[in-house]
Amino acid sequence: MGVVFAERNFPGTVNSIEMYWENSIDFKEGESKALMHAATWESVVHVFSHVKQLIALKQQLIPKDYPELKPALEVSSYPHKVPTLKSYFIPLKGGDGDIVANTQRLWFENEKKRPIQFQKYVGYKSLLYAILTPILVVLISLLSQLSFTRTLLLKNPKIFTLGLISSEGPTEAAMESHIFQLLVKTKGWTKEQSLSEQPKQQLWTRVSGRNPFYAMTGVTMLVAARIILQETHKLPGSGGVISPGYAFAKTSLIEELQTYKYGTKFEVLKLEP
């Protein structure tokens, strides 16, 4: 929905969107440093163990006439900084990226709309963590391939995630202090430009909230369910497995989410011509 919001407020045609995710958590001295429960870890491990099948399925979904998008969005593979933000950012694969990709595929298949290129980055306050995290992800991916090592991963989430995931899950205080923001950089063409030119317009927006993994998720699911019941006429097709960016693009979901304590805030920051 952050992509939907950015495109709504972009005065022209969007070529690419880059999203920079930062988290701030106030852990109390002596308390658990966990962010999530082990059930999330189990999902991650099983995804890694089936990554080859997932890649094959993704390839099958891409339409044969899907356009080659230019200029291509360049992904910054190494830890880097972004103006106004203090974190070191590295690419985040899967998750939101897959959801956005499915959204763009549906827009193209059903309405022949030009797809938007997308990349998400996650930020770390420490350069060391930004360097070590990709190495740890590769290690976990490799260990997920074998039954014996996969069992080892599943039984020891706290060890393999450096305490970020545990069987006990986060404390109430940690969940309540967890604040996140997604700084969104949208690049594209002005209304006067030809798409054969280099895109010269840039929009900065922001999505933010509190307690995202638990309270905000619950609020979002309930609001989405209500929107499905009350704004059925604004939903595409007749249902099915549809990504949220396609399903809710023409609804009031973004506006509704901003009215709750544990909702989501969407802001336009700056348009650079």
VEXKOL-976699 format. One record per residue (C-alpha): x negated, y negated, z; chain; residue number from 1. Coordinates in steps of 0.02 Angstrom, whole numbers, plus 50000, padded with zeros to 5 digits. Layout:
BEGIN
<r><c1>X</c1><c2>Y</c2><c3>Z</c3><chain>A</chain><n>NUM</n></r>
...
This chain:
BEGIN
<r><c1>50000</c1><c2>50000</c2><c3>50000</c3><chain>A</chain><n>1</n></r>
<r><c1>49847</c1><c2>49888</c2><c3>50019</c3><chain>A</chain><n>2</n></r>
<r><c1>49820</c1><c2>49911</c2><c3>49832</c3><chain>A</chain><n>3</n></r>
<r><c1>50003</c1><c2>49872</c2><c3>49797</c3><chain>A</chain><n>4</n></r>
<r><c1>49991</c1><c2>49713</c2><c3>49902</c3><chain>A</chain><n>5</n></r>
<r><c1>49831</c1><c2>49656</c2><c3>49815</c3><chain>A</chain><n>6</n></r>
<r><c1>49905</c1><c2>49683</c2><c3>49642</c3><chain>A</chain><n>7</n></r>
<r><c1>50066</c1><c2>49592</c2><c3>49690</c3><chain>A</chain><n>8</n></r>
<r><c1>49965</c1><c2>49438</c2><c3>49736</c3><chain>A</chain><n>9</n></r>
<r><c1>49840</c1><c2>49443</c2><c3>49593</c3><chain>A</chain><n>10</n></r>
<r><c1>49886</c1><c2>49315</c2><c3>49458</c3><chain>A</chain><n>11</n></r>
<r><c1>49833</c1><c2>49416</c2><c3>49308</c3><chain>A</chain><n>12</n></r>
<r><c1>49780</c1><c2>49593</c2><c3>49263</c3><chain>A</chain><n>13</n></r>
<r><c1>49682</c1><c2>49695</c2><c3>49391</c3><chain>A</chain><n>14</n></r>
<r><c1>49529</c1><c2>49793</c2><c3>49335</c3><chain>A</chain><n>15</n></r>
<r><c1>49460</c1><c2>49857</c2><c3>49499</c3><chain>A</chain><n>16</n></r>
<r><c1>49486</c1><c2>49858</c2><c3>49687</c3><chain>A</chain><n>17</n></r>
<r><c1>49354</c1><c2>49888</c2><c3>49820</c3><chain>A</chain><n>18</n></r>
<r><c1>49409</c1><c2>49915</c2><c3>50000</c3><chain>A</chain><n>19</n></r>
<r><c1>49294</c1><c2>49893</c2><c3>50151</c3><chain>A</chain><n>20</n></r>
<r><c1>49351</c1><c2>49980</c2><c3>50310</c3><chain>A</chain><n>21</n></r>
<r><c1>49291</c1><c2>49921</c2><c3>50481</c3><chain>A</chain><n>22</n></r>
<r><c1>49338</c1><c2>49986</c2><c3>50654</c3><chain>A</chain><n>23</n></r>
<r><c1>49320</c1><c2>49910</c2><c3>50826</c3><chain>A</chain><n>24</n></r>
<r><c1>49346</c1><c2>50017</c2><c3>50982</c3><chain>A</chain><n>25</n></r>
<r><c1>49314</c1><c2>49972</c2><c3>51164</c3><chain>A</chain><n>26</n></r>
<r><c1>49260</c1><c2>50135</c2><c3>51246</c3><chain>A</chain><n>27</n></r>
<r><c1>49260</c1><c2>50131</c2><c3>51435</c3><chain>A</chain><n>28</n></r>
<r><c1>49102</c1><c2>50185</c2><c3>51527</c3><chain>A</chain><n>29</n></r>
<r><c1>49103</c1><c2>50372</c2><c3>51561</c3><chain>A</chain><n>30</n></r>
<r><c1>49257</c1><c2>50407</c2><c3>51454</c3><chain>A</chain><n>31</n></r>
<r><c1>49269</c1><c2>50517</c2><c3>51299</c3><chain>A</chain><n>32</n></r>
<r><c1>49207</c1><c2>50435</c2><c3>51137</c3><chain>A</chain><n>33</n></r>
<r><c1>49331</c1><c2>50536</c2><c3>51032</c3><chain>A</chain><n>34</n></r>
<r><c1>49432</c1><c2>50448</c2><c3>50896</c3><chain>A</chain><n>35</n></r>
<r><c1>49536</c1><c2>50597</c2><c3>50840</c3><chain>A</chain><n>36</n></r>
<r><c1>49599</c1><c2>50767</c2><c3>50894</c3><chain>A</chain><n>37</n></r>
<r><c1>49521</c1><c2>50931</c2><c3>50835</c3><chain>A</chain><n>38</n></r>
<r><c1>49672</c1><c2>50967</c2><c3>50724</c3><chain>A</chain><n>39</n></r>
<r><c1>49608</c1><c2>50833</c2><c3>50606</c3><chain>A</chain><n>40</n></r>
<r><c1>49437</c1><c2>50917</c2><c3>50608</c3><chain>A</chain><n>41</n></r>
<r><c1>49516</c1><c2>51083</c2><c3>50558</c3><chain>A</chain><n>42</n></r>
<r><c1>49595</c1><c2>50999</c2><c3>50406</c3><chain>A</chain><n>43</n></r>
<r><c1>49428</c1><c2>50924</c2><c3>50355</c3><chain>A</chain><n>44</n></r>
<r><c1>49336</c1><c2>51090</c2><c3>50370</c3><chain>A</chain><n>45</n></r>
<r><c1>49466</c1><c2>51181</c2><c3>50266</c3><chain>A</chain><n>46</n></r>
<r><c1>49462</c1><c2>51045</c2><c3>50133</c3><chain>A</chain><n>47</n></r>
<r><c1>49272</c1><c2>51064</c2><c3>50120</c3><chain>A</chain><n>48</n></r>
<r><c1>49290</c1><c2>51254</c2><c3>50108</c3><chain>A</chain><n>49</n></r>
<r><c1>49407</c1><c2>51236</c2><c3>49957</c3><chain>A</chain><n>50</n></r>
<r><c1>49323</c1><c2>51087</c2><c3>49874</c3><chain>A</chain><n>51</n></r>
<r><c1>49291</c1><c2>51179</c2><c3>49708</c3><chain>A</chain><n>52</n></r>
<r><c1>49474</c1><c2>51224</c2><c3>49690</c3><chain>A</chain><n>53</n></r>
<r><c1>49525</c1><c2>51046</c2><c3>49734</c3><chain>A</chain><n>54</n></r>
<r><c1>49411</c1><c2>50972</c2><c3>49602</c3><chain>A</chain><n>55</n></r>
<r><c1>49482</c1><c2>51092</c2><c3>49471</c3><chain>A</chain><n>56</n></r>
<r><c1>49661</c1><c2>51045</c2><c3>49519</c3><chain>A</chain><n>57</n></r>
<r><c1>49622</c1><c2>50859</c2><c3>49509</c3><chain>A</chain><n>58</n></r>
<r><c1>49553</c1><c2>50882</c2><c3>49334</c3><chain>A</chain><n>59</n></r>
<r><c1>49713</c1><c2>50970</c2><c3>49280</c3><chain>A</chain><n>60</n></r>
<r><c1>49817</c1><c2>50820</c2><c3>49336</c3><chain>A</chain><n>61</n></r>
<r><c1>49726</c1><c2>50693</c2><c3>49226</c3><chain>A</chain><n>62</n></r>
<r><c1>49827</c1><c2>50657</c2><c3>49067</c3><chain>A</chain><n>63</n></r>
<r><c1>49736</c1><c2>50692</c2><c3>48903</c3><chain>A</chain><n>64</n></r>
<r><c1>49769</c1><c2>50515</c2><c3>48843</c3><chain>A</chain><n>65</n></r>
<r><c1>49707</c1><c2>50433</c2><c3>49004</c3><chain>A</chain><n>66</n></r>
<r><c1>49612</c1><c2>50276</c2><c3>48950</c3><chain>A</chain><n>67</n></r>
<r><c1>49426</c1><c2>50244</c2><c3>48976</c3><chain>A</chain><n>68</n></r>
<r><c1>49424</c1><c2>50091</c2><c3>49087</c3><chain>A</chain><n>69</n></r>
<r><c1>49300</c1><c2>49951</c2><c3>49051</c3><chain>A</chain><n>70</n></r>
<r><c1>49206</c1><c2>49868</c2><c3>49127</c3><chain>A</chain><n>71</n></r>
<r><c1>49178</c1><c2>50021</c2><c3>49236</c3><chain>A</chain><n>72</n></r>
<r><c1>49176</c1><c2>49995</c2><c3>49424</c3><chain>A</chain><n>73</n></r>
<r><c1>49001</c1><c2>50026</c2><c3>49490</c3><chain>A</chain><n>74</n></r>
<r><c1>48994</c1><c2>50120</c2><c3>49656</c3><chain>A</chain><n>75</n></r>
<r><c1>48861</c1><c2>50064</c2><c3>49781</c3><chain>A</chain><n>76</n></r>
<r><c1>48795</c1><c2>50232</c2><c3>49844</c3><chain>A</chain><n>77</n></r>
<r><c1>48672</c1><c2>50162</c2><c3>49971</c3><chain>A</chain><n>78</n></r>
<r><c1>48710</c1><c2>50070</c2><c3>50134</c3><chain>A</chain><n>79</n></r>
<r><c1>48744</c1><c2>49889</c2><c3>50093</c3><chain>A</chain><n>80</n></r>
<r><c1>48821</c1><c2>49733</c2><c3>50169</c3><chain>A</chain><n>81</n></r>
<r><c1>48968</c1><c2>49626</c2><c3>50113</c3><chain>A</chain><n>82</n></r>
<r><c1>48982</c1><c2>49437</c2><c3>50138</c3><chain>A</chain><n>83</n></r>
<r><c1>49071</c1><c2>49388</c2><c3>50302</c3><chain>A</chain><n>84</n></r>
<r><c1>49062</c1><c2>49567</c2><c3>50371</c3><chain>A</chain><n>85</n></r>
<r><c1>48928</c1><c2>49633</c2><c3>50490</c3><chain>A</chain><n>86</n></r>
<r><c1>48937</c1><c2>49820</c2><c3>50451</c3><chain>A</chain><n>87</n></r>
<r><c1>48832</c1><c2>49927</c2><c3>50334</c3><chain>A</chain><n>88</n></r>
<r><c1>48948</c1><c2>50009</c2><c3>50208</c3><chain>A</chain><n>89</n></r>
<r><c1>48938</c1><c2>50178</c2><c3>50121</c3><chain>A</chain><n>90</n></r>
<r><c1>49063</c1><c2>50257</c2><c3>49999</c3><chain>A</chain><n>91</n></r>
<r><c1>49205</c1><c2>50360</c2><c3>50071</c3><chain>A</chain><n>92</n></r>
<r><c1>49258</c1><c2>50503</c2><c3>49960</c3><chain>A</chain><n>93</n></r>
<r><c1>49431</c1><c2>50584</c2><c3>49951</c3><chain>A</chain><n>94</n></r>
<r><c1>49576</c1><c2>50532</c2><c3>50061</c3><chain>A</chain><n>95</n></r>
<r><c1>49637</c1><c2>50360</c2><c3>50010</c3><chain>A</chain><n>96</n></r>
<r><c1>49540</c1><c2>50369</c2><c3>49847</c3><chain>A</chain><n>97</n></r>
<r><c1>49634</c1><c2>50524</c2><c3>49793</c3><chain>A</chain><n>98</n></r>
<r><c1>49801</c1><c2>50446</c2><c3>49840</c3><chain>A</chain><n>99</n></r>
<r><c1>49764</c1><c2>50288</c2><c3>49740</c3><chain>A</chain><n>100</n></r>
<r><c1>49705</c1><c2>50394</c2><c3>49593</c3><chain>A</chain><n>101</n></r>
<r><c1>49870</c1><c2>50490</c2><c3>49595</c3><chain>A</chain><n>102</n></r>
<r><c1>49966</c1><c2>50326</c2><c3>49605</c3><chain>A</chain><n>103</n></r>
<r><c1>49876</c1><c2>50255</c2><c3>49454</c3><chain>A</chain><n>104</n></r>
<r><c1>49903</c1><c2>50417</c2><c3>49358</c3><chain>A</chain><n>105</n></r>
<r><c1>50091</c1><c2>50410</c2><c3>49391</c3><chain>A</chain><n>106</n></r>
<r><c1>50102</c1><c2>50228</c2><c3>49336</c3><chain>A</chain><n>107</n></r>
<r><c1>50012</c1><c2>50271</c2><c3>49176</c3><chain>A</chain><n>108</n></r>
<r><c1>50110</c1><c2>50431</c2><c3>49139</c3><chain>A</chain><n>109</n></r>
<r><c1>50281</c1><c2>50356</c2><c3>49173</c3><chain>A</chain><n>110</n></r>
<r><c1>50262</c1><c2>50173</c2><c3>49126</c3><chain>A</chain><n>111</n></r>
<r><c1>50100</c1><c2>50166</c2><c3>49022</c3><chain>A</chain><n>112</n></r>
<r><c1>50030</c1><c2>50039</c2><c3>49145</c3><chain>A</chain><n>113</n></r>
<r><c1>49842</c1><c2>50008</c2><c3>49139</c3><chain>A</chain><n>114</n></r>
<r><c1>49762</c1><c2>50104</c2><c3>49286</c3><chain>A</chain><n>115</n></r>
<r><c1>49663</c1><c2>50015</c2><c3>49421</c3><chain>A</chain><n>116</n></r>
<r><c1>49490</c1><c2>50077</c2><c3>49467</c3><chain>A</chain><n>117</n></r>
<r><c1>49468</c1><c2>50101</c2><c3>49654</c3><chain>A</chain><n>118</n></r>
<r><c1>49330</c1><c2>50131</c2><c3>49780</c3><chain>A</chain><n>119</n></r>
<r><c1>49337</c1><c2>50132</c2><c3>49970</c3><chain>A</chain><n>120</n></r>
<r><c1>49190</c1><c2>50104</c2><c3>50087</c3><chain>A</chain><n>121</n></r>
<r><c1>49175</c1><c2>50135</c2><c3>50274</c3><chain>A</chain><n>122</n></r>
<r><c1>49069</c1><c2>50022</c2><c3>50383</c3><chain>A</chain><n>123</n></r>
<r><c1>48947</c1><c2>50062</c2><c3>50523</c3><chain>A</chain><n>124</n></r>
<r><c1>48873</c1><c2>49936</c2><c3>50643</c3><chain>A</chain><n>125</n></r>
<r><c1>48709</c1><c2>50034</c2><c3>50643</c3><chain>A</chain><n>126</n></r>
<r><c1>48605</c1><c2>50058</c2><c3>50485</c3><chain>A</chain><n>127</n></r>
<r><c1>48544</c1><c2>50223</c2><c3>50559</c3><chain>A</chain><n>128</n></r>
<r><c1>48723</c1><c2>50292</c2><c3>50569</c3><chain>A</chain><n>129</n></r>
<r><c1>48756</c1><c2>50233</c2><c3>50391</c3><chain>A</chain><n>130</n></r>
<r><c1>48606</c1><c2>50334</c2><c3>50333</c3><chain>A</chain><n>131</n></r>
<r><c1>48637</c1><c2>50489</c2><c3>50439</c3><chain>A</chain><n>132</n></r>
<r><c1>48824</c1><c2>50506</c2><c3>50407</c3><chain>A</chain><n>133</n></r>
<r><c1>48811</c1><c2>50560</c2><c3>50223</c3><chain>A</chain><n>134</n></r>
<r><c1>48679</c1><c2>50688</c2><c3>50273</c3><chain>A</chain><n>135</n></r>
<r><c1>48794</c1><c2>50756</c2><c3>50409</c3><chain>A</chain><n>136</n></r>
<r><c1>48939</c1><c2>50766</c2><c3>50284</c3><chain>A</chain><n>137</n></r>
<r><c1>48832</c1><c2>50867</c2><c3>50163</c3><chain>A</chain><n>138</n></r>
<r><c1>48781</c1><c2>50984</c2><c3>50304</c3><chain>A</chain><n>139</n></r>
<r><c1>48961</c1><c2>51011</c2><c3>50360</c3><chain>A</chain><n>140</n></r>
<r><c1>49014</c1><c2>51041</c2><c3>50179</c3><chain>A</chain><n>141</n></r>
<r><c1>48881</c1><c2>51177</c2><c3>50160</c3><chain>A</chain><n>142</n></r>
<r><c1>48925</c1><c2>51259</c2><c3>50327</c3><chain>A</chain><n>143</n></r>
<r><c1>49109</c1><c2>51262</c2><c3>50276</c3><chain>A</chain><n>144</n></r>
<r><c1>49074</c1><c2>51380</c2><c3>50132</c3><chain>A</chain><n>145</n></r>
<r><c1>49037</c1><c2>51535</c2><c3>50237</c3><chain>A</chain><n>146</n></r>
<r><c1>49159</c1><c2>51620</c2><c3>50356</c3><chain>A</chain><n>147</n></r>
<r><c1>49036</c1><c2>51634</c2><c3>50501</c3><chain>A</chain><n>148</n></r>
<r><c1>48974</c1><c2>51454</c2><c3>50495</c3><chain>A</chain><n>149</n></r>
<r><c1>49151</c1><c2>51390</c2><c3>50462</c3><chain>A</chain><n>150</n></r>
<r><c1>49208</c1><c2>51473</c2><c3>50625</c3><chain>A</chain><n>151</n></r>
<r><c1>49061</c1><c2>51389</c2><c3>50712</c3><chain>A</chain><n>152</n></r>
<r><c1>49119</c1><c2>51220</c2><c3>50647</c3><chain>A</chain><n>153</n></r>
<r><c1>49299</c1><c2>51248</c2><c3>50701</c3><chain>A</chain><n>154</n></r>
<r><c1>49250</c1><c2>51299</c2><c3>50877</c3><chain>A</chain><n>155</n></r>
<r><c1>49131</c1><c2>51152</c2><c3>50906</c3><chain>A</chain><n>156</n></r>
<r><c1>49208</c1><c2>50992</c2><c3>50836</c3><chain>A</chain><n>157</n></r>
<r><c1>49128</c1><c2>50881</c2><c3>50969</c3><chain>A</chain><n>158</n></r>
<r><c1>48952</c1><c2>50940</c2><c3>50927</c3><chain>A</chain><n>159</n></r>
<r><c1>48965</c1><c2>50926</c2><c3>50738</c3><chain>A</chain><n>160</n></r>
<r><c1>49051</c1><c2>50755</c2><c3>50741</c3><chain>A</chain><n>161</n></r>
<r><c1>48936</c1><c2>50680</c2><c3>50874</c3><chain>A</chain><n>162</n></r>
<r><c1>49083</c1><c2>50665</c2><c3>50993</c3><chain>A</chain><n>163</n></r>
<r><c1>49202</c1><c2>50573</c2><c3>50874</c3><chain>A</chain><n>164</n></r>
<r><c1>49323</c1><c2>50721</c2><c3>50869</c3><chain>A</chain><n>165</n></r>
<r><c1>49364</c1><c2>50835</c2><c3>51016</c3><chain>A</chain><n>166</n></r>
<r><c1>49490</c1><c2>50965</c2><c3>51072</c3><chain>A</chain><n>167</n></r>
<r><c1>49553</c1><c2>50841</c2><c3>51204</c3><chain>A</chain><n>168</n></r>
<r><c1>49574</c1><c2>50700</c2><c3>51079</c3><chain>A</chain><n>169</n></r>
<r><c1>49556</c1><c2>50514</c2><c3>51117</c3><chain>A</chain><n>170</n></r>
<r><c1>49607</c1><c2>50434</c2><c3>51281</c3><chain>A</chain><n>171</n></r>
<r><c1>49757</c1><c2>50317</c2><c3>51288</c3><chain>A</chain><n>172</n></r>
<r><c1>49638</c1><c2>50172</c2><c3>51322</c3><chain>A</chain><n>173</n></r>
<r><c1>49531</c1><c2>50212</c2><c3>51171</c3><chain>A</chain><n>174</n></r>
<r><c1>49683</c1><c2>50227</c2><c3>51056</c3><chain>A</chain><n>175</n></r>
<r><c1>49752</c1><c2>50061</c2><c3>51119</c3><chain>A</chain><n>176</n></r>
<r><c1>49587</c1><c2>49970</c2><c3>51095</c3><chain>A</chain><n>177</n></r>
<r><c1>49560</c1><c2>50038</c2><c3>50918</c3><chain>A</chain><n>178</n></r>
<r><c1>49577</c1><c2>49893</c2><c3>50795</c3><chain>A</chain><n>179</n></r>
<r><c1>49543</c1><c2>49914</c2><c3>50610</c3><chain>A</chain><n>180</n></r>
<r><c1>49534</c1><c2>49801</c2><c3>50458</c3><chain>A</chain><n>181</n></r>
<r><c1>49521</c1><c2>49836</c2><c3>50273</c3><chain>A</chain><n>182</n></r>
<r><c1>49445</c1><c2>49693</c2><c3>50175</c3><chain>A</chain><n>183</n></r>
<r><c1>49504</c1><c2>49712</c2><c3>49996</c3><chain>A</chain><n>184</n></r>
<r><c1>49410</c1><c2>49639</c2><c3>49846</c3><chain>A</chain><n>185</n></r>
<r><c1>49514</c1><c2>49636</c2><c3>49687</c3><chain>A</chain><n>186</n></r>
<r><c1>49435</c1><c2>49589</c2><c3>49520</c3><chain>A</chain><n>187</n></r>
<r><c1>49520</c1><c2>49562</c2><c3>49354</c3><chain>A</chain><n>188</n></r>
<r><c1>49572</c1><c2>49446</c2><c3>49214</c3><chain>A</chain><n>189</n></r>
<r><c1>49668</c1><c2>49283</c2><c3>49227</c3><chain>A</chain><n>190</n></r>
<r><c1>49832</c1><c2>49269</c2><c3>49131</c3><chain>A</chain><n>191</n></r>
<r><c1>49742</c1><c2>49166</c2><c3>48998</c3><chain>A</chain><n>192</n></r>
<r><c1>49601</c1><c2>49291</c2><c3>48972</c3><chain>A</chain><n>193</n></r>
<r><c1>49589</c1><c2>49430</c2><c3>48844</c3><chain>A</chain><n>194</n></r>
<r><c1>49553</c1><c2>49603</c2><c3>48916</c3><chain>A</chain><n>195</n></r>
<r><c1>49405</c1><c2>49613</c2><c3>48797</c3><chain>A</chain><n>196</n></r>
<r><c1>49318</c1><c2>49477</c2><c3>48899</c3><chain>A</chain><n>197</n></r>
<r><c1>49227</c1><c2>49501</c2><c3>49063</c3><chain>A</chain><n>198</n></r>
<r><c1>49349</c1><c2>49486</c2><c3>49210</c3><chain>A</chain><n>199</n></r>
<r><c1>49312</c1><c2>49326</c2><c3>49303</c3><chain>A</chain><n>200</n></r>
<r><c1>49447</c1><c2>49313</c2><c3>49437</c3><chain>A</chain><n>201</n></r>
<r><c1>49429</c1><c2>49383</c2><c3>49612</c3><chain>A</chain><n>202</n></r>
<r><c1>49555</c1><c2>49396</c2><c3>49755</c3><chain>A</chain><n>203</n></r>
<r><c1>49517</c1><c2>49436</c2><c3>49937</c3><chain>A</chain><n>204</n></r>
<r><c1>49655</c1><c2>49512</c2><c3>50043</c3><chain>A</chain><n>205</n></r>
<r><c1>49658</c1><c2>49602</c2><c3>50210</c3><chain>A</chain><n>206</n></r>
<r><c1>49755</c1><c2>49745</c2><c3>50290</c3><chain>A</chain><n>207</n></r>
<r><c1>49739</c1><c2>49766</c2><c3>50479</c3><chain>A</chain><n>208</n></r>
<r><c1>49819</c1><c2>49845</c2><c3>50631</c3><chain>A</chain><n>209</n></r>
<r><c1>49800</c1><c2>49927</c2><c3>50801</c3><chain>A</chain><n>210</n></r>
<r><c1>49797</c1><c2>50110</c2><c3>50853</c3><chain>A</chain><n>211</n></r>
<r><c1>49800</c1><c2>50168</c2><c3>50671</c3><chain>A</chain><n>212</n></r>
<r><c1>49782</c1><c2>50357</c2><c3>50691</c3><chain>A</chain><n>213</n></r>
<r><c1>49926</c1><c2>50377</c2><c3>50814</c3><chain>A</chain><n>214</n></r>
<r><c1>50048</c1><c2>50234</c2><c3>50853</c3><chain>A</chain><n>215</n></r>
<r><c1>50032</c1><c2>50149</c2><c3>50683</c3><chain>A</chain><n>216</n></r>
<r><c1>50050</c1><c2>50314</c2><c3>50591</c3><chain>A</chain><n>217</n></r>
<r><c1>50209</c1><c2>50354</c2><c3>50686</c3><chain>A</chain><n>218</n></r>
<r><c1>50285</c1><c2>50183</c2><c3>50650</c3><chain>A</chain><n>219</n></r>
<r><c1>50238</c1><c2>50195</c2><c3>50466</c3><chain>A</chain><n>220</n></r>
<r><c1>50318</c1><c2>50366</c2><c3>50445</c3><chain>A</chain><n>221</n></r>
<r><c1>50481</c1><c2>50310</c2><c3>50528</c3><chain>A</chain><n>222</n></r>
<r><c1>50490</c1><c2>50149</c2><c3>50426</c3><chain>A</chain><n>223</n></r>
<r><c1>50454</c1><c2>50246</c2><c3>50265</c3><chain>A</chain><n>224</n></r>
<r><c1>50594</c1><c2>50369</c2><c3>50307</c3><chain>A</chain><n>225</n></r>
<r><c1>50716</c1><c2>50226</c2><c3>50335</c3><chain>A</chain><n>226</n></r>
<r><c1>50665</c1><c2>50144</c2><c3>50172</c3><chain>A</chain><n>227</n></r>
<r><c1>50698</c1><c2>50308</c2><c3>50079</c3><chain>A</chain><n>228</n></r>
<r><c1>50875</c1><c2>50313</c2><c3>50152</c3><chain>A</chain><n>229</n></r>
<r><c1>50917</c1><c2>50128</c2><c3>50132</c3><chain>A</chain><n>230</n></r>
<r><c1>50827</c1><c2>50082</c2><c3>49969</c3><chain>A</chain><n>231</n></r>
<r><c1>50849</c1><c2>50241</c2><c3>49868</c3><chain>A</chain><n>232</n></r>
<r><c1>50893</c1><c2>50137</c2><c3>49714</c3><chain>A</chain><n>233</n></r>
<r><c1>50718</c1><c2>50059</c2><c3>49718</c3><chain>A</chain><n>234</n></r>
<r><c1>50626</c1><c2>50226</c2><c3>49718</c3><chain>A</chain><n>235</n></r>
<r><c1>50564</c1><c2>50302</c2><c3>49555</c3><chain>A</chain><n>236</n></r>
<r><c1>50640</c1><c2>50458</c2><c3>49479</c3><chain>A</chain><n>237</n></r>
<r><c1>50736</c1><c2>50583</c2><c3>49583</c3><chain>A</chain><n>238</n></r>
<r><c1>50609</c1><c2>50626</c2><c3>49717</c3><chain>A</chain><n>239</n></r>
<r><c1>50472</c1><c2>50756</c2><c3>49724</c3><chain>A</chain><n>240</n></r>
<r><c1>50289</c1><c2>50743</c2><c3>49773</c3><chain>A</chain><n>241</n></r>
<r><c1>50252</c1><c2>50559</c2><c3>49742</c3><chain>A</chain><n>242</n></r>
<r><c1>50108</c1><c2>50454</c2><c3>49808</c3><chain>A</chain><n>243</n></r>
<r><c1>50162</c1><c2>50308</c2><c3>49920</c3><chain>A</chain><n>244</n></r>
<r><c1>50088</c1><c2>50173</c2><c3>49808</c3><chain>A</chain><n>245</n></r>
<r><c1>50205</c1><c2>50230</c2><c3>49669</c3><chain>A</chain><n>246</n></r>
<r><c1>50354</c1><c2>50280</c2><c3>49775</c3><chain>A</chain><n>247</n></r>
<r><c1>50366</c1><c2>50121</c2><c3>49879</c3><chain>A</chain><n>248</n></r>
<r><c1>50294</c1><c2>49988</c2><c3>49761</c3><chain>A</chain><n>249</n></r>
<r><c1>50464</c1><c2>49907</c2><c3>49727</c3><chain>A</chain><n>250</n></r>
<r><c1>50532</c1><c2>49924</c2><c3>49904</c3><chain>A</chain><n>251</n></r>
<r><c1>50518</c1><c2>49813</c2><c3>50058</c3><chain>A</chain><n>252</n></r>
<r><c1>50399</c1><c2>49934</c2><c3>50148</c3><chain>A</chain><n>253</n></r>
<r><c1>50256</c1><c2>49808</c2><c3>50160</c3><chain>A</chain><n>254</n></r>
<r><c1>50369</c1><c2>49673</c2><c3>50231</c3><chain>A</chain><n>255</n></r>
<r><c1>50452</c1><c2>49794</c2><c3>50353</c3><chain>A</chain><n>256</n></r>
<r><c1>50286</c1><c2>49862</c2><c3>50419</c3><chain>A</chain><n>257</n></r>
<r><c1>50235</c1><c2>49687</c2><c3>50474</c3><chain>A</chain><n>258</n></r>
<r><c1>50381</c1><c2>49668</c2><c3>50594</c3><chain>A</chain><n>259</n></r>
<r><c1>50325</c1><c2>49799</c2><c3>50721</c3><chain>A</chain><n>260</n></r>
<r><c1>50201</c1><c2>49793</c2><c3>50865</c3><chain>A</chain><n>261</n></r>
<r><c1>50109</c1><c2>49944</c2><c3>50793</c3><chain>A</chain><n>262</n></r>
<r><c1>50146</c1><c2>49899</c2><c3>50614</c3><chain>A</chain><n>263</n></r>
<r><c1>50023</c1><c2>49841</c2><c3>50481</c3><chain>A</chain><n>264</n></r>
<r><c1>49974</c1><c2>49663</c2><c3>50439</c3><chain>A</chain><n>265</n></r>
<r><c1>49946</c1><c2>49612</c2><c3>50257</c3><chain>A</chain><n>266</n></r>
<r><c1>49860</c1><c2>49445</c2><c3>50219</c3><chain>A</chain><n>267</n></r>
<r><c1>49800</c1><c2>49347</c2><c3>50067</c3><chain>A</chain><n>268</n></r>
<r><c1>49633</c1><c2>49267</c2><c3>50111</c3><chain>A</chain><n>269</n></r>
<r><c1>49559</c1><c2>49185</c2><c3>49957</c3><chain>A</chain><n>270</n></r>
<r><c1>49574</c1><c2>49176</c2><c3>49767</c3><chain>A</chain><n>271</n></r>
<r><c1>49413</c1><c2>49142</c2><c3>49674</c3><chain>A</chain><n>272</n></r>
<r><c1>49438</c1><c2>49084</c2><c3>49493</c3><chain>A</chain><n>273</n></r>
